[in-house]
Amino acid sequence: MSYPRQSNGLDAVIDRLYAAFTGSRLEKKVAIPFNPTSAQIKNNGYKMERMTIWKDHPMALNLSSSFSVELQELQALLNVNRPLALFRVANEHEREVFRDAPREGQVGYQPLVGFADAYPLHTMNVASVEDVRNRLADTIPDLGVLRFRPNIVIEGPAAFDEDAWKYVRIGKFEYYVACRTARCLLPNVHPTSGVKHPAEPDRTLKSYRRIDAGSPKDACLGMQMVPASPICSIRVGDDIEVLRTGEHIYAPQ
């Protein structure tokens, strides 16, 4: 985990000079155990605790005891009033996905997520983001795909072609395109600096991307996907083939 370093006194002056000359801020980096062993869990006092994610209440492993200083720094950096905590998904407590996702009888398993809002895969088309960026040239000229937190980024299709995708193949595996992504205000927050823009890109998106009757007040950008099989893989450079198109109606939480 990395975030802009917080400093005081002479260190703060050095950090400002560094930022002025390089155009970037010094970062603090922290190593987090990806899959803590039973010994790490016991020695660090990690506890299983119940979380609330929308209407779900999964159990998760609280790692906060090892990162109290870092979490306090992040709290100050993000100007958050409530305490921050660091949790790890417990694989045995993953949440089943329904709404627009295919059902177990259709694909042989019920799709699962950990802490994700709703679906396991979020796909973003670079051309679609560029269309938004072109409308924000004077406001957020560096708007990029990371603003929208996808885990699959595709290049090649024309802007917004993905709006009608229903079933695709990426590399050797196939995926259901469950629904469009109804956008919240998170893309207003810069993904590396944590600075929140007071209005954009949300305002611009809502001016022309309120396109889904299932969520008429929200702008849509990106597509939520579900693997057609419980085991799959994606590699950088894989080709994407659209196998079926159709209409989408967003099912709210």
Secondary structure, 3 states (H helix, E strand, C coil): CEEECCCCHHHHHHHHHHHHHHCCCCEEECCCCCCCCHHHHHHHCCEEEECCECCECCEEEECHHHCHHHHHHHHHHHCCCCCCCCEEECHHHCEECCCCCCCHHHHCCCCEECCCCCCCEEEEEHHHHHHHHHCCCCCCCCCCHHHHCCCEEECCCCCCHHHHEEEEEECCEEEEEEEEEECCCHHHECCCCCCECCCCCHHHHHHHCCCCCCCCCCCEEEEEEEECCCCCCCCCCCCEEEEEECCCCCCCC
